[in-house]
Structures are given as C-alpha cells and as structure tokens.
C-alpha cells in the first residue's frame, strides 16, 4: 500500500504529478466485494493524480481506469467492461487535540459535511479516497448491452438466446385499482 502515498514537502511550491498502478485486491472494501463475488477486476487500477496546495489544503485531482467483470442486471450473465472516472479529493492536516475536544458523533458529521479527508504527518495516503471513488463508479444496474432482453419472468429463459413459449402479456398497471377511487373532498 506504500504506492498510494504523496509527500507534502514535494507539493509545497509546485504541482506534483504521479502515476500509480494498484492491485484492487489490496483495497479492503474492493477485496470484500471481490470475495463476495459482487464484481471482479480483470486489470489493475491505473491511477494518475495531480496534487497542489491551496493555503492549508491539499487538492488532488485524478483519473483511474480498469476493466471489471460484473453480472448483467437483466440476464445475469457475466460480462467484461471498461471502467474509468475522474475524481477530486481535498485533504487537510488533522489538527492535534481536535479529536480530544469533540465527541465522535460531532467529528463524523463535520467530516462528512465538509467533504475533507484528514491526514497526519507529512504523508497523504490516497487509499481511502481513491477506493471510495472506485466503488462509487461501479455501475448500479450494469447491462451487458443496452438492448438486453433479460430473463423471462415466468420460466427464467434467457430472452437474448431465444423466445420462450410463455404467454407474454402487457404488464398490468398496479395503480389501475385506484381508477374508480372517489375521495370525499369536504
């Protein structure tokens, strides 16, 4: 995990550019997703970042790309697809003693409210921020193809392969029962 480290003394006066290549299984949340078979990463994460200092904050702008294998949300077949995203992260040095003054709930709200990631010392570990960005870039409803027909809701046949013998009627409107509902508006 030493790869995803930036040294603040290298960012003080000028912009710092770095490229990283990281095995996704070294990131804990992604490793758990792979273990639970939610998705699989076919290639390492290729990450490029530019870091610069604005007053006491360190801004990190970057881009990552990889290839994933994931199940289609309609037909359930696994397929490979590229995944890439740009991101921007803001890091601030943790103020000594601040954690002693505030209780844990206040700290959680403050960190989420301002969107800052905190670090100690002279090294910024990008792992947590980048891992969050990768997880957020995963497709919510992945499709193997835009025109994927999915599975038959009656027999389970893959409708991309062949039409099944089931009778396919138009879906009934679940709210049709409300059509004759009369409300007293007095």
N, CA and C atoms as an extended XYZ file, in Angstrom:
558
Properties=species:S:1:pos:R:3:atomname:S:1:resname:S:1:resid:I:1 pbc="F F F"
N         0.825       -1.191        0.000 N   UNK     1
C         0.000        0.000        0.000 CA  UNK     1
C         0.869        1.255        0.000 C   UNK     1
N         2.156        1.098        0.010 N   UNK     2
C         3.081        2.238        0.015 CA  UNK     2
C         2.955        3.056       -1.269 C   UNK     2
N         2.392        2.442       -2.320 N   UNK     3
C         2.286        3.138       -3.597 CA  UNK     3
C         1.430        4.385       -3.539 C   UNK     3
N         0.326        4.356       -2.839 N   UNK     4
C        -0.639        5.452       -2.879 CA  UNK     4
C        -0.340        6.533       -1.850 C   UNK     4
N         0.909        6.924       -1.757 N   UNK     5
C         1.363        7.915       -0.779 CA  UNK     5
C         1.918        9.132       -1.516 C   UNK     5
N         1.523       10.322       -1.047 N   UNK     6
C         2.124       11.567       -1.523 CA  UNK     6
C         2.826       12.229       -0.344 C   UNK     6
N         3.986       12.802       -0.576 N   UNK     7
C         4.737       13.506        0.464 CA  UNK     7
C         4.468       15.004        0.341 C   UNK     7
N         4.023       15.602        1.431 N   UNK     8
C         3.603       17.009        1.391 CA  UNK     8
C         4.736       17.959        1.045 C   UNK     8
N         5.979       17.630        1.406 N   UNK     9
C         7.084       18.544        1.097 CA  UNK     9
C         7.323       18.657       -0.411 C   UNK     9
N         6.873       17.680       -1.180 N   UNK    10
C         7.023       17.734       -2.640 CA  UNK    10
C         5.917       18.560       -3.296 C   UNK    10
N         4.881       18.918       -2.537 N   UNK    11
C         3.740       19.650       -3.081 CA  UNK    11
C         3.772       21.120       -2.683 C   UNK    11
N         4.599       21.503       -1.742 N   UNK    12
C         4.546       22.837       -1.160 CA  UNK    12
C         4.578       23.965       -2.190 C   UNK    12
N         5.510       23.950       -3.110 N   UNK    13
C         5.683       25.078       -4.019 CA  UNK    13
C         5.151       24.853       -5.420 C   UNK    13
N         4.966       23.608       -5.794 N   UNK    14
C         4.553       23.343       -7.169 CA  UNK    14
C         3.606       22.149       -7.222 C   UNK    14
N         2.978       22.013       -8.376 N   UNK    15
C         2.083       20.881       -8.615 CA  UNK    15
C         2.906       19.602       -8.718 C   UNK    15
N         2.356       18.527       -8.172 N   UNK    16
C         3.024       17.231       -8.207 CA  UNK    16
C         2.155       16.261       -8.996 C   UNK    16
N         2.729       15.613      -10.001 N   UNK    17
C         2.013       14.613      -10.793 CA  UNK    17
C         2.597       13.239      -10.505 C   UNK    17
N         1.723       12.268      -10.333 N   UNK    18
C         2.156       10.900      -10.074 CA  UNK    18
C         1.227        9.929      -10.796 C   UNK    18
N         1.792        8.789      -11.190 N   UNK    19
C         1.025        7.684      -11.758 CA  UNK    19
C         1.227        6.470      -10.875 C   UNK    19
N         0.154        5.748      -10.628 N   UNK    20
C         0.199        4.553       -9.797 CA  UNK    20
C        -0.476        3.407      -10.538 C   UNK    20
N        -0.049        2.212      -10.225 N   UNK    21
C        -0.749        1.014      -10.674 CA  UNK    21
C        -0.950        0.172       -9.425 C   UNK    21
N        -2.209       -0.139       -9.125 N   UNK    22
C        -2.539       -0.804       -7.861 CA  UNK    22
C        -3.411       -2.023       -8.118 C   UNK    22
N        -3.104       -3.101       -7.443 N   UNK    23
C        -3.949       -4.297       -7.486 CA  UNK    23
C        -5.198       -3.995       -6.653 C   UNK    23
N        -6.388       -4.052       -7.240 N   UNK    24
C        -7.609       -3.721       -6.495 CA  UNK    24
C        -7.815       -4.571       -5.240 C   UNK    24
N        -7.256       -5.787       -5.219 N   UNK    25
C        -7.438       -6.656       -4.041 CA  UNK    25
C        -6.695       -6.131       -2.816 C   UNK    25
N        -5.822       -5.132       -2.974 N   UNK    26
C        -5.130       -4.559       -1.818 CA  UNK    26
C        -5.985       -3.502       -1.122 C   UNK    26
N        -7.101       -3.125       -1.726 N   UNK    27
C        -8.014       -2.146       -1.130 CA  UNK    27
C        -9.115       -2.923       -0.407 C   UNK    27
N        -9.276       -2.747        0.897 N   UNK    28
C       -10.138       -3.611        1.714 CA  UNK    28
C       -11.594       -3.734        1.260 C   UNK    28
N       -12.243       -2.628        0.933 N   UNK    29
C       -13.656       -2.693        0.542 CA  UNK    29
C       -13.794       -3.427       -0.782 C   UNK    29
N       -12.913       -3.133       -1.718 N   UNK    30
C       -12.958       -3.789       -3.020 CA  UNK    30
C       -12.617       -5.271       -2.878 C   UNK    30
N       -11.667       -5.599       -2.015 N   UNK    31
C       -11.321       -7.008       -1.774 CA  UNK    31
C       -12.536       -7.766       -1.255 C   UNK    31
N       -13.315       -7.137       -0.367 N   UNK    32
C       -14.530       -7.778        0.158 CA  UNK    32
C       -15.562       -7.963       -0.950 C   UNK    32
N       -15.685       -6.995       -1.837 N   UNK    33
C       -16.625       -7.112       -2.960 CA  UNK    33
C       -16.222       -8.253       -3.888 C   UNK    33
N       -14.924       -8.400       -4.127 N   UNK    34
C       -14.428       -9.491       -4.973 CA  UNK    34
C       -14.699      -10.831       -4.292 C   UNK    34
N       -14.436      -10.895       -2.980 N   UNK    35
C       -14.655      -12.122       -2.229 CA  UNK    35
C       -16.130      -12.525       -2.245 C   UNK    35
N       -17.031      -11.531       -2.168 N   UNK    36
C       -18.477      -11.789       -2.187 CA  UNK    36
C       -19.027      -11.928       -3.603 C   UNK    36
N       -18.158      -11.904       -4.580 N   UNK    37
C       -18.493      -12.081       -5.999 CA  UNK    37
C       -19.451      -11.015       -6.519 C   UNK    37
N       -19.394       -9.798       -5.965 N   UNK    38
C       -20.193       -8.692       -6.477 CA  UNK    38
C       -19.641       -8.226       -7.818 C   UNK    38
N       -18.335       -8.338       -7.973 N   UNK    39
C       -17.661       -7.999       -9.222 CA  UNK    39
C       -16.246       -8.549       -9.147 C   UNK    39
N       -15.542       -8.466      -10.260 N   UNK    40
C       -14.147       -8.880      -10.286 CA  UNK    40
C       -13.380       -7.877      -11.127 C   UNK    40
N       -12.151       -7.665      -10.797 N   UNK    41
C       -11.319       -6.729      -11.542 CA  UNK    41
C       -10.370       -7.537      -12.414 C   UNK    41
N       -10.463       -7.317      -13.738 N   UNK    42
C        -9.655       -8.063      -14.707 CA  UNK    42
C        -8.269       -7.472      -14.868 C   UNK    42
N        -8.106       -6.199      -14.554 N   UNK    43
C        -6.835       -5.496      -14.709 CA  UNK    43
C        -6.573       -4.658      -13.467 C   UNK    43
N        -5.314       -4.306      -13.252 N   UNK    44
C        -5.016       -3.416      -12.118 CA  UNK    44
C        -5.626       -2.030      -12.329 C   UNK    44
N        -5.748       -1.291      -11.239 N   UNK    45
C        -6.184        0.100      -11.320 CA  UNK    45
C        -5.020        0.943      -11.808 C   UNK    45
N        -5.215        1.687      -12.877 N   UNK    46
C        -4.219        2.654      -13.334 CA  UNK    46
C        -4.720        4.018      -12.890 C   UNK    46
N        -3.918        4.673      -12.067 N   UNK    47
C        -4.334        5.920      -11.432 CA  UNK    47
C        -3.328        7.004      -11.768 C   UNK    47
N        -3.820        8.163      -12.188 N   UNK    48
C        -2.944        9.321      -12.374 CA  UNK    48
C        -3.514       10.457      -11.533 C   UNK    48
N        -2.639       11.149      -10.806 N   UNK    49
C        -3.075       12.244       -9.941 CA  UNK    49
C        -2.189       13.462      -10.135 C   UNK    49
N        -2.793       14.626       -9.881 N   UNK    50
C        -2.078       15.893       -9.790 CA  UNK    50
C        -2.445       16.479       -8.441 C   UNK    50
N        -1.443       16.825       -7.662 N   UNK    51
C        -1.694       17.373       -6.332 CA  UNK    51
C        -1.096       18.773       -6.254 C   UNK    51
N        -1.813       19.664       -5.598 N   UNK    52
C        -1.309       21.017       -5.389 CA  UNK    52
C        -1.853       21.550       -4.078 C   UNK    52
N        -1.182       22.558       -3.557 N   UNK    53
C        -1.535       23.101       -2.256 CA  UNK    53
C        -2.259       24.428       -2.435 C   UNK    53
N        -3.366       24.589       -1.713 N   UNK    54
C        -4.090       25.855       -1.656 CA  UNK    54
C        -4.213       26.206       -0.181 C   UNK    54
N        -3.430       27.172        0.240 N   UNK    55
C        -3.318       27.548        1.659 CA  UNK    55
C        -2.942       26.325        2.479 C   UNK    55
N        -3.856       25.861        3.349 N   UNK    56
C        -3.548       24.709        4.197 CA  UNK    56
C        -4.159       23.412        3.672 C   UNK    56
N        -4.796       23.477        2.522 N   UNK    57
C        -5.439       22.296        1.957 CA  UNK    57
C        -4.611       21.735        0.812 C   UNK    57
N        -4.693       20.439        0.637 N   UNK    58
C        -4.027       19.770       -0.479 CA  UNK    58
C        -5.106       19.208       -1.393 C   UNK    58
N        -5.156       19.716       -2.608 N   UNK    59
C        -6.132       19.274       -3.603 CA  UNK    59
C        -5.495       18.183       -4.453 C   UNK    59
N        -6.238       17.111       -4.667 N   UNK    60
C        -5.766       16.005       -5.506 CA  UNK    60
C        -6.826       15.762       -6.582 C   UNK    60
N        -6.443       16.005       -7.822 N   UNK    61
C        -7.326       15.724       -8.952 CA  UNK    61
C        -6.755       14.518       -9.671 C   UNK    61
N        -7.626       13.627      -10.090 N   UNK    62
C        -7.089       12.422      -10.703 CA  UNK    62
C        -8.055       11.721      -11.632 C   UNK    62
N        -7.567       10.606      -12.132 N   UNK    63
C        -8.317        9.764      -13.067 CA  UNK    63
C        -7.879        8.323      -12.808 C   UNK    63
N        -8.830        7.393      -12.849 N   UNK    64
C        -8.457        5.980      -12.768 CA  UNK    64
C        -9.165        5.234      -13.882 C   UNK    64
N        -8.584        4.100      -14.242 N   UNK    65
C        -9.220        3.215      -15.221 CA  UNK    65
C        -8.829        1.778      -14.937 C   UNK    65
N        -9.717        0.884      -15.338 N   UNK    66
C        -9.511       -0.544      -15.165 CA  UNK    66
C       -10.538       -1.282      -16.024 C   UNK    66
N       -10.560       -2.581      -15.945 N   UNK    67
C       -11.589       -3.410      -16.575 CA  UNK    67
C       -12.186       -4.285      -15.483 C   UNK    67
N       -13.515       -4.403      -15.499 N   UNK    68
C       -14.193       -5.228      -14.499 CA  UNK    68
C       -15.035       -6.297      -15.182 C   UNK    68
N       -15.289       -7.351      -14.435 N   UNK    69
C       -16.248       -8.385      -14.838 CA  UNK    69
C       -17.379       -8.300      -13.821 C   UNK    69
N       -18.591       -8.156      -14.343 N   UNK    70
C       -19.748       -7.942      -13.476 CA  UNK    70
C       -20.957       -8.625      -14.101 C   UNK    70
N       -21.963       -8.940      -13.307 N   UNK    71
C       -23.172       -9.605      -13.812 CA  UNK    71
C       -24.165       -8.582      -14.337 C   UNK    71
N       -24.767       -8.909      -15.470 N   UNK    72
C       -25.810       -8.065      -16.056 CA  UNK    72
C       -27.028       -8.084      -15.134 C   UNK    72
N       -27.627       -6.933      -14.910 N   UNK    73
C       -28.782       -6.859      -14.016 CA  UNK    73
C       -30.061       -7.394      -14.652 C   UNK    73
N       -30.038       -7.652      -15.957 N   UNK    74
C       -31.237       -8.201      -16.619 CA  UNK    74
C       -31.124       -9.704      -16.888 C   UNK    74
N       -30.006      -10.142      -17.487 N   UNK    75
C       -29.902      -11.558      -17.877 CA  UNK    75
C       -28.979      -12.366      -16.948 C   UNK    75
N       -28.312      -11.705      -16.031 N   UNK    76
C       -27.452      -12.312      -15.016 CA  UNK    76
C       -26.159      -12.921      -15.558 C   UNK    76
N       -25.844      -12.721      -16.829 N   UNK    77
C       -24.589      -13.229      -17.383 CA  UNK    77
C       -23.459      -12.272      -17.046 C   UNK    77
N       -22.286      -12.852      -16.772 N   UNK    78
C       -21.104      -12.026      -16.517 CA  UNK    78
C       -20.594      -11.450      -17.828 C   UNK    78
N       -20.122      -10.217      -17.767 N   UNK    79
C       -19.526       -9.588      -18.936 CA  UNK    79
C       -18.394       -8.665      -18.482 C   UNK    79
N       -17.456       -8.426      -19.381 N   UNK    80
C       -16.335       -7.541      -19.100 CA  UNK    80
C       -16.642       -6.161      -19.658 C   UNK    80
N       -16.231       -5.137      -18.920 N   UNK    81
C       -16.452       -3.767      -19.374 CA  UNK    81
C       -15.362       -2.856      -18.811 C   UNK    81
N       -14.967       -1.851      -19.570 N   UNK    82
C       -14.012       -0.888      -19.016 CA  UNK    82
C       -14.715        0.001      -17.993 C   UNK    82
N       -13.949        0.487      -17.057 N   UNK    83
C       -14.474        1.415      -16.059 CA  UNK    83
C       -13.435        2.495      -15.848 C   UNK    83
N       -13.865        3.746      -15.899 N   UNK    84
C       -12.953        4.871      -15.703 CA  UNK    84
C       -13.726        6.022      -15.080 C   UNK    84
N       -13.020        6.866      -14.361 N   UNK    85
C       -13.672        8.019      -13.746 CA  UNK    85
C       -12.630        9.057      -13.360 C   UNK    85
N       -13.044       10.321      -13.412 N   UNK    86
C       -12.234       11.416      -12.873 CA  UNK    86
C       -12.693       11.658      -11.445 C   UNK    86
N       -11.811       12.209      -10.624 N   UNK    87
C       -12.173       12.496       -9.246 CA  UNK    87
C       -11.377       13.690       -8.730 C   UNK    87
N       -11.882       14.265       -7.660 N   UNK    88
C       -11.198       15.362       -6.970 CA  UNK    88
C       -11.361       15.130       -5.472 C   UNK    88
N       -10.254       15.172       -4.758 N   UNK    89
C       -10.248       14.945       -3.315 CA  UNK    89
C        -9.551       16.119       -2.642 C   UNK    89
N        -9.997       16.477       -1.451 N   UNK    90
C        -9.380       17.557       -0.693 CA  UNK    90
C        -8.908       17.009        0.650 C   UNK    90
N        -7.634       17.203        0.922 N   UNK    91
C        -7.026       16.715        2.165 CA  UNK    91
C        -6.634       17.892        3.040 C   UNK    91
N        -6.810       17.712        4.346 N   UNK    92
C        -6.418       18.719        5.325 CA  UNK    92
C        -5.655       18.021        6.439 C   UNK    92
N        -4.689       18.740        6.965 N   UNK    93
C        -3.906       18.203        8.075 CA  UNK    93
C        -4.794       18.142        9.313 C   UNK    93
N        -4.767       17.023       10.003 N   UNK    94
C        -5.547       16.854       11.226 CA  UNK    94
C        -4.972       17.770       12.299 C   UNK    94
N        -5.857       18.519       12.950 N   UNK    95
C        -5.428       19.445       13.990 CA  UNK    95
C        -5.220       18.670       15.286 C   UNK    95
N        -3.996       18.694       15.862 N   UNK    96
C        -3.755       17.967       17.117 CA  UNK    96
C        -4.668       18.489       18.225 C   UNK    96
N        -5.246       17.576       18.994 N   UNK    97
C        -6.103       17.952       20.109 CA  UNK    97
C        -7.559       18.135       19.726 C   UNK    97
N        -7.870       18.306       18.423 N   UNK    98
C        -9.255       18.498       17.999 CA  UNK    98
C       -10.090       17.267       18.322 C   UNK    98
N        -9.521       16.101       18.125 N   UNK    99
C       -10.255       14.863       18.361 CA  UNK    99
C       -10.565       14.675       19.847 C   UNK    99
N        -9.754       15.257       20.735 N   UNK   100
C        -9.999       15.140       22.165 CA  UNK   100
C       -11.153       16.039       22.603 C   UNK   100
N       -11.336       17.186       21.932 N   UNK   101
C       -12.347       18.168       22.325 CA  UNK   101
C       -13.737       17.762       21.863 C   UNK   101
N       -13.846       17.230       20.648 N   UNK   102
C       -15.151       16.885       20.087 CA  UNK   102
C       -15.463       15.414       20.323 C   UNK   102
N       -16.735       15.111       20.548 N   UNK   103
C       -17.061       13.689       20.660 CA  UNK   103
C       -17.182       13.095       19.263 C   UNK   103
N       -17.245       11.765       19.179 N   UNK   104
C       -17.164       11.043       17.903 CA  UNK   104
C       -18.285       11.412       16.936 C   UNK   104
N       -19.507       11.598       17.422 N   UNK   105
C       -20.629       11.930       16.539 CA  UNK   105
C       -20.411       13.283       15.879 C   UNK   105
N       -19.925       14.257       16.633 N   UNK   106
C       -19.668       15.581       16.063 CA  UNK   106
C       -18.600       15.491       14.983 C   UNK   106
N       -17.571       14.716       15.210 N   UNK   107
C       -16.487       14.581       14.240 CA  UNK   107
C       -17.010       13.967       12.956 C   UNK   107
N       -17.812       12.907       13.062 N   UNK   108
C       -18.344       12.258       11.861 CA  UNK   108
C       -19.168       13.234       11.036 C   UNK   108
N       -20.024       13.991       11.680 N   UNK   109
C       -20.838       14.952       10.949 CA  UNK   109
C       -19.972       16.022       10.297 C   UNK   109
N       -19.017       16.524       11.011 N   UNK   110
C       -18.172       17.573       10.464 CA  UNK   110
C       -17.368       17.063        9.274 C   UNK   110
N       -16.800       15.869        9.350 N   UNK   111
C       -16.021       15.327        8.239 CA  UNK   111
C       -16.896       15.121        7.012 C   UNK   111
N       -18.107       14.592        7.206 N   UNK   112
C       -18.995       14.369        6.068 CA  UNK   112
C       -19.506       15.685        5.508 C   UNK   112
N       -19.810       16.630        6.392 N   UNK   113
C       -20.371       17.900        5.938 CA  UNK   113
C       -19.407       18.665        5.044 C   UNK   113
N       -18.158       18.680        5.379 N   UNK   114
C       -17.212       19.479        4.596 CA  UNK   114
C       -16.530       18.674        3.511 C   UNK   114
N       -16.615       17.366        3.545 N   UNK   115
C       -16.046       16.547        2.483 CA  UNK   115
C       -14.536       16.494        2.472 C   UNK   115
N       -13.911       16.749        3.598 N   UNK   116
C       -12.453       16.707        3.676 CA  UNK   116
C       -11.981       15.341        4.138 C   UNK   116
N       -10.808       14.966        3.677 N   UNK   117
C       -10.120       13.773        4.177 CA  UNK   117
C        -8.930       14.285        4.989 C   UNK   117
N        -8.732       13.726        6.161 N   UNK   118
C        -7.672       14.208        7.042 CA  UNK   118
C        -6.469       13.274        7.033 C   UNK   118
N        -5.305       13.851        7.256 N   UNK   119
C        -4.074       13.074        7.347 CA  UNK   119
C        -3.215       13.641        8.464 C   UNK   119
N        -2.280       12.820        8.921 N   UNK   120
C        -1.320       13.224        9.956 CA  UNK   120
C         0.078       13.147        9.378 C   UNK   120
N         0.950       13.947        9.897 N   UNK   121
C         2.351       13.883        9.496 CA  UNK   121
C         2.599       14.520        8.144 C   UNK   121
N         3.560       13.981        7.429 N   UNK   122
C         3.982       14.561        6.152 CA  UNK   122
C         3.590       13.701        4.952 C   UNK   122
N         2.790       12.665        5.188 N   UNK   123
C         2.376       11.793        4.094 CA  UNK   123
C         0.854       11.777        3.966 C   UNK   123
N         0.389       11.881        2.723 N   UNK   124
C        -1.032       11.775        2.432 CA  UNK   124
C        -1.248       10.396        1.813 C   UNK   124
N        -2.043        9.572        2.493 N   UNK   125
C        -2.368        8.242        1.976 CA  UNK   125
C        -3.652        8.370        1.163 C   UNK   125
N        -3.564        8.124       -0.130 N   UNK   126
C        -4.693        8.285       -1.038 CA  UNK   126
C        -5.637        7.081       -1.059 C   UNK   126
N        -5.284        6.019       -0.364 N   UNK   127
C        -6.026        4.758       -0.451 CA  UNK   127
C        -7.522        4.930       -0.215 C   UNK   127
N        -7.918        5.487        0.900 N   UNK   128
C        -9.336        5.583        1.248 CA  UNK   128
C       -10.099        6.419        0.226 C   UNK   128
N        -9.563        7.551       -0.146 N   UNK   129
C       -10.240        8.430       -1.100 CA  UNK   129
C       -10.407        7.786       -2.461 C   UNK   129
N        -9.361        7.153       -2.952 N   UNK   130
C        -9.440        6.512       -4.267 CA  UNK   130
C       -10.357        5.301       -4.221 C   UNK   130
N       -10.279        4.531       -3.146 N   UNK   131
C       -11.159        3.367       -3.020 CA  UNK   131
C       -12.625        3.791       -3.054 C   UNK   131
N       -12.966        4.873       -2.364 N   UNK   132
C       -14.334        5.399       -2.396 CA  UNK   132
C       -14.752        5.750       -3.816 C   UNK   132
N       -13.859        6.398       -4.545 N   UNK   133
C       -14.169        6.809       -5.913 CA  UNK   133
C       -14.402        5.605       -6.824 C   UNK   133
N       -13.611        4.554       -6.645 N   UNK   134
C       -13.770        3.347       -7.465 CA  UNK   134
C       -15.115        2.686       -7.158 C   UNK   134
N       -15.461        2.568       -5.885 N   UNK   135
C       -16.725        1.941       -5.505 CA  UNK   135
C       -17.906        2.762       -6.038 C   UNK   135
N       -17.819        4.092       -5.953 N   UNK   136
C       -18.911        4.930       -6.448 CA  UNK   136
C       -19.037        4.871       -7.968 C   UNK   136
N       -17.965        4.533       -8.675 N   UNK   137
C       -18.006        4.459      -10.140 CA  UNK   137
C       -18.577        3.134      -10.648 C   UNK   137
N       -18.702        2.138       -9.771 N   UNK   138
C       -19.272        0.855      -10.205 CA  UNK   138
C       -20.712        1.073      -10.653 C   UNK   138
N       -21.118        0.446      -11.757 N   UNK   139
C       -22.488        0.639      -12.236 CA  UNK   139
C       -23.505        0.056      -11.261 C   UNK   139
N       -24.580        0.791      -11.040 N   UNK   140
C       -25.625        0.363      -10.119 CA  UNK   140
C       -26.465       -0.745      -10.758 C   UNK   140
N       -26.829       -0.564      -12.011 N   UNK   141
C       -27.596       -1.564      -12.765 CA  UNK   141
C       -26.833       -1.873      -14.049 C   UNK   141
N       -25.806       -2.707      -13.950 N   UNK   142
C       -24.983       -2.989      -15.133 CA  UNK   142
C       -25.758       -3.755      -16.203 C   UNK   142
N       -25.506       -3.389      -17.455 N   UNK   143
C       -26.147       -4.061      -18.588 CA  UNK   143
C       -25.074       -4.574      -19.538 C   UNK   143
N       -25.234       -5.814      -19.958 N   UNK   144
C       -24.294       -6.387      -20.918 CA  UNK   144
C       -24.440       -5.712      -22.279 C   UNK   144
N       -25.648       -5.250      -22.585 N   UNK   145
C       -25.943       -4.496      -23.808 CA  UNK   145
C       -27.192       -3.667      -23.547 C   UNK   145
N       -27.294       -2.524      -24.185 N   UNK   146
C       -28.461       -1.656      -23.968 CA  UNK   146
C       -29.767       -2.360      -24.338 C   UNK   146
N       -29.713       -3.237      -25.336 N   UNK   147
C       -30.922       -3.923      -25.778 CA  UNK   147
C       -31.079       -5.313      -25.156 C   UNK   147
N       -30.434       -5.567      -24.029 N   UNK   148
C       -30.561       -6.858      -23.339 CA  UNK   148
C       -32.023       -7.080      -22.969 C   UNK   148
N       -32.550       -8.235      -23.348 N   UNK   149
C       -33.960       -8.555      -23.094 CA  UNK   149
C       -34.178       -9.175      -21.721 C   UNK   149
N       -33.127       -9.647      -21.088 N   UNK   150
C       -33.240      -10.213      -19.757 CA  UNK   150
C       -33.785      -11.624      -19.733 C   UNK   150
N       -34.338      -12.001      -18.588 N   UNK   151
C       -34.885      -13.339      -18.381 CA  UNK   151
C       -36.407      -13.287      -18.397 C   UNK   151
N       -37.028      -14.370      -18.839 N   UNK   152
C       -38.483      -14.472      -18.800 CA  UNK   152
C       -38.904      -14.539      -17.332 C   UNK   152
N       -39.860      -13.713      -16.923 N   UNK   153
C       -40.287      -13.734      -15.517 CA  UNK   153
C       -41.062      -14.997      -15.143 C   UNK   153
N       -41.478      -15.782      -16.133 N   UNK   154
C       -42.252      -16.993      -15.854 CA  UNK   154
C       -41.377      -18.240      -15.820 C   UNK   154
N       -40.593      -18.459      -16.892 N   UNK   155
C       -39.817      -19.707      -16.969 CA  UNK   155
C       -38.321      -19.512      -16.731 C   UNK   155
N       -37.842      -18.258      -16.754 N   UNK   156
C       -36.432      -17.988      -16.493 CA  UNK   156
C       -35.516      -18.128      -17.692 C   UNK   156
N       -36.069      -18.339      -18.883 N   UNK   157
C       -35.248      -18.470      -20.094 CA  UNK   157
C       -34.579      -17.140      -20.425 C   UNK   157
N       -33.368      -17.234      -20.963 N   UNK   158
C       -32.656      -16.038      -21.412 CA  UNK   158
C       -33.283      -15.604      -22.738 C   UNK   158
N       -33.965      -14.474      -22.728 N   UNK   159
C       -34.678      -13.997      -23.913 CA  UNK   159
C       -33.735      -13.461      -24.987 C   UNK   159
N       -32.455      -13.308      -24.666 N   UNK   160
C       -31.464      -12.915      -25.669 CA  UNK   160
C       -31.122      -14.107      -26.566 C   UNK   160
N       -31.257      -15.317      -26.031 N   UNK   161
C       -30.929      -16.535      -26.767 CA  UNK   161
C       -32.067      -16.956      -27.689 C   UNK   161
N       -33.284      -16.996      -27.119 N   UNK   162
C       -34.456      -17.403      -27.905 CA  UNK   162
C       -35.708      -16.976      -27.161 C   UNK   162
N       -36.781      -16.830      -27.919 N   UNK   163
C       -38.076      -16.534      -27.310 CA  UNK   163
C       -38.591      -17.812      -26.656 C   UNK   163
N       -39.187      -17.679      -25.504 N   UNK   164
C       -39.736      -18.857      -24.831 CA  UNK   164
C       -41.196      -19.053      -25.236 C   UNK   164
N       -41.803      -20.120      -24.775 N   UNK   165
C       -43.189      -20.447      -25.133 CA  UNK   165
C       -44.202      -19.798      -24.194 C   UNK   165
N       -43.733      -19.060      -23.215 N   UNK   166
C       -44.650      -18.429      -22.255 CA  UNK   166
C       -45.472      -17.338      -22.940 C   UNK   166
N       -46.677      -17.132      -22.420 N   UNK   167
C       -47.530      -16.073      -22.946 CA  UNK   167
C       -47.084      -14.757      -22.303 C   UNK   167
N       -46.678      -13.827      -23.128 N   UNK   168
C       -46.210      -12.529      -22.621 CA  UNK   168
C       -47.306      -11.498      -22.820 C   UNK   168
N       -47.914      -11.124      -21.737 N   UNK   169
C       -48.956      -10.093      -21.802 CA  UNK   169
C       -48.374       -8.797      -21.288 C   UNK   169
N       -48.997       -7.736      -21.692 N   UNK   170
C       -48.536       -6.427      -21.220 CA  UNK   170
C       -48.693       -6.388      -19.704 C   UNK   170
N       -47.753       -5.738      -19.072 N   UNK   171
C       -47.820       -5.632      -17.610 CA  UNK   171
C       -49.073       -4.880      -17.200 C   UNK   171
N       -49.702       -5.376      -16.167 N   UNK   172
C       -50.876       -4.666      -15.664 CA  UNK   172
C       -50.390       -3.488      -14.840 C   UNK   172
N       -51.138       -2.436      -14.918 N   UNK   173
C       -50.811       -1.244      -14.147 CA  UNK   173
C       -51.236       -1.496      -12.706 C   UNK   173
N       -50.292       -1.445      -11.806 N   UNK   174
C       -50.582       -1.732      -10.403 CA  UNK   174
C       -51.529       -0.705       -9.790 C   UNK   174
N       -51.590        0.458      -10.386 N   UNK   175
C       -52.440        1.515       -9.843 CA  UNK   175
C       -53.821        1.547      -10.491 C   UNK   175
N       -54.115        0.575      -11.356 N   UNK   176
C       -55.413        0.531      -12.027 CA  UNK   176
C       -56.562        0.404      -11.027 C   UNK   176
N       -56.327       -0.212       -9.899 N   UNK   177
C       -57.374       -0.358       -8.887 CA  UNK   177
C       -57.798        0.994       -8.321 C   UNK   177
N       -56.972        1.989       -8.453 N   UNK   178
C       -57.298        3.323       -7.930 CA  UNK   178
C       -58.121        4.138       -8.924 C   UNK   178
N       -58.354        3.601      -10.115 N   UNK   179
C       -59.041        4.322      -11.180 CA  UNK   179
C       -60.428        4.792      -10.736 C   UNK   179
N       -61.145        3.977      -10.018 N   UNK   180
C       -62.512        4.314       -9.616 CA  UNK   180
C       -62.598        4.830       -8.192 C   UNK   180
N       -61.495        5.121       -7.584 N   UNK   181
C       -61.489        5.615       -6.205 CA  UNK   181
C       -62.035        7.043       -6.169 C   UNK   181
N       -62.977        7.260       -5.282 N   UNK   182
C       -63.550        8.595       -5.126 CA  UNK   182
C       -63.207        9.083       -3.737 C   UNK   182
N       -62.666       10.256       -3.679 N   UNK   183
C       -62.294       10.846       -2.394 CA  UNK   183
C       -63.293       11.913       -2.013 C   UNK   183
N       -63.610       11.949       -0.746 N   UNK   184
C       -64.508       12.990       -0.229 CA  UNK   184
C       -63.646       14.218        0.014 C   UNK   184
N       -63.891       15.288       -0.703 N   UNK   185
C       -63.044       16.489       -0.608 CA  UNK   185
C       -63.669       17.565        0.271 C   UNK   185
N       -64.545       17.178        1.168 N   UNK   186
C       -65.201       18.155        2.060 CA  UNK   186
C       -64.281       18.654        3.115 C   UNK   186
